[in-house]
Amino acid sequence: MSAALAWDAFAAGLGWTAATALMVMLGTFALALNLDVHRVVDVAGGAAFAAVAVVTFGLSQGHGDPGRRWLVTGLTVIWGLRLAAHIARRSSGHGEDPRCEAMLARAPGNRNPYALRMVYLLQAALVWLMFLPVQAAQYTSRPLSAWAFAGAALWAVGLFFEVVGDAQLAPFKADPADRGRIMDRGPWRLTRHPNYFGDFCVWWGLFLIACDGGRQAAAVSLVPPLVMSVLLIGGSGKRLLERHMAARPGWDAHAARTSGFFPRLPRRS
């Protein structure tokens, strides 16, 4: 992994991708003001990831290996647009997200400027930071090797857990007979959080594709998957959701037999 990162082009591209993420989020903020609901920012997150990947693909022309550029762009666009479409379907017809409502309730005065600072601008910065692996992967000329294929395979595992988990959870939540129960079928039988585990695999898969470009690209790309792993496992992901789920009947038994994050067969009672 010795191929050098095209630093000048990469640095220039960072400015353009920051502007791309910012424009997506500002456009979403304007839409939210028109709809009087800020939960649309969750939909914009996936779209912003896809937009950053496409802009980087165009900017990296002539600086990176075409195979890696196509691979990492394609995987990112598929993941980002799938996420945006899923959240849009899930939130259709609903009002404000309770988490967002609770946060905006703390706003001093007018909550819209507060939402702009604490939600939209922060989200734009996170999109830019977290997609450093996607950006770095496109600015190295080393041909594709085993690291890239391993990363794509790990990404596919993550997407599988996300898609299947979401597909099974939606009808479960919609069935009145399942109200108050805990989903424990399919991938939910192997891990209490297939969606978060899927995200984990997607981010580390993209990191491996960046590693395929060389040591410099790998070094630039290491922080985002580490940060995402901390958030998913110990931060705003698994920990907060389980705090909410703990009051449900049967949760303790489910937690005792089902893995908290990494999939495994359930323990016997």
SULDAZI-V242209 format. One record per run of one state. SS is the DSSP state (H for helix, E for strand, C for the rest). FROM is the first residue (numbers start at 1). LEN is the number of residues. Records with the same first field share a line. If there is no record, write none. Layout:
BEGIN
SS->FROM-LEN ; FROM-LEN
END
This chain:
BEGIN
C->1-4 ; 6-1 ; 36-4 ; 60-6 ; 92-6 ; 105-6 ; 131-1 ; 138-2 ; 141-5 ; 175-1 ; 179-7 ; 190-1 ; 192-2 ; 212-3 ; 235-3 ; 246-5 ; 258-1 ; 260-10
E->5-1 ; 140-1 ; 191-1 ; 259-1
H->7-29 ; 40-20 ; 66-26 ; 98-7 ; 111-20 ; 132-6 ; 146-29 ; 176-3 ; 186-4 ; 194-18 ; 215-20 ; 238-8 ; 251-7
END
